[in-house]
Amino acid sequence: MSTNSHRPSVTELRLSAFKSHRGASFPLGPLTLLAGPSGSGKSSVLEALGVLGQLAAGEELEAVFDGVRGGVAACVPDGAQPDAEGRRGFRIGCTVQGPVGPVQLDVAVQTEPELRIVGERLVGAGETLLSTALRDPGRRQVQAAWHTAGLVPVTRAPLPDDRLATSLLPLRVAGTTEGQRLVLAAAEQVVLALRGVFPVDPRPQGMRTPAAVSDGMLRGGCDNLSAVLRRTQGECRTRHAALVGALREVCRPPVEGLTVVPGTRPEPGTDSVLAAIDRGPAGLVPVDRLGDGELRFLALALVLLTGPGVLEVDTSGEVPDAVQVLTVLADGLDTGLDRAQSRKLLDLARQVAERGHIRLVGTVHDETVAEGADGVTLLRLGTPVEDRERVPVQGTGPDSERTGAAMR
């Protein structure tokens, strides 16, 4: 796994029936932006991918929807009516490219009358590698069948209905036949890619508070940014220097450096720090004095310039960082930022995407920030089916495109 093509990554998201989306498919490149009017479903795309990420990490179904707007009930497609037995739900899926080739995962979730996974399908190498179905509604399990290609072509067994079956396969499949080894490889490819999904939503107010020195794994809300900057300053000097350089380009000058100063926390015996910008002759300016836009830029740039050893993401500890890909989800990437800051973030995202370790899927309010930005795939939501098109973004390289995606 020495090349980018061998690092498992999510290349397509399918929303067969999820919130406002029906029969929608989204191609995901290394740097993907979603634009469209308010209510067109941009945030829902990121939420669906976040749901798949948590399921792949083995989380129980009920806990997965804590961070989804409106909870699990809001995931049911708009206007969907229950069937004769009072059942409603949603369907989502994705394609993961990796050593096995493209592998497709599709999941059907029932939300009423009981929350459960009622169907799942894993397809790769021209085979249906796994399928599950709810046979007995009175039992909290599904009947699973996976490809074996041995003396018995298919192995069947019950699995719990509150976990993603694909994530459980490494514990259930022996790997003694060629078919079983294919199933394991495909499942591990999907799980590895999805466990690298990291939703980020920087909250400036939380970043203005000192962080405990021991709190060194960056959370999605970035409230512990100061403690993480203390780590990167000592452990990742090259990336820390790149972060300072980015700040110098787009934030109020002068910016000579980025460091931390002692903080005060109410917990007795807890050492804490607060990040500060070195403004040269003007001295150190703690981040609690910065504006929301500067703080959001700092947090998002830090996320793009770090990796699984710094971000609080549940990647596989059994796989080297060098062959893992993080997919950063940034809803409202340009919120509170001026044009120069937004463009600099896109430039950083392009640079790290070229190295193959971090991909970005974000939503933007102003799609013109992508004009002339190299390597960006722009998905425009809210366009009718007959207007689907792919045309290059003006001034970009050969890999950049603007996609008019049908969302209805």
Salt bridges, closest charged atoms under 4 A:
GLU12 OE1 - ARG14 NH1 2.78
GLU47 OE1 - LYS19 NZ 2.64
GLU47 OE2 - ARG69 NE 2.91
GLU60 OE2 - ARG163 NH2 3.31
ASP83 OD2 - ARG87 NE 2.80
GLU85 OE1 - ARG87 NH1 3.59
ASP106 OD1 - ARG14 NE 3.18
GLU112 OE2 - ARG88 NH2 3.03
GLU114 OE1 - ARG116 NH1 3.27
GLU114 OE2 - ARG140 NH1 4.00
ASP161 OD2 - ARG116 NE 2.84
ASP161 OD2 - ARG140 NE 2.79
ASP201 OD2 - ARG203 NE 3.80
ASP215 OD2 - ARG219 NH2 2.88
ASP223 OD2 - ARG219 NH2 2.64
GLU235 OE1 - ARG231 NH2 3.04
GLU249 OE2 - LYS344 NZ 3.06
GLU267 OE2 - ARG265 NH2 3.15
ASP292 OD1 - ARG208 NH2 2.69
GLU294 OE2 - ARG279 NH2 3.83
ASP314 OD1 - ARG195 NH2 3.14
ASP347 OD2 - LYS344 NZ 3.50
ASP347 OD1 - ARG350 NH2 2.70
GLU354 OE2 - ARG350 NH1 3.05
GLU367 OE1 - ARG380 NE 3.02
GLU367 OE2 - ARG402 NH1 2.63
GLU401 OE2 - ARG390 NH1 2.47
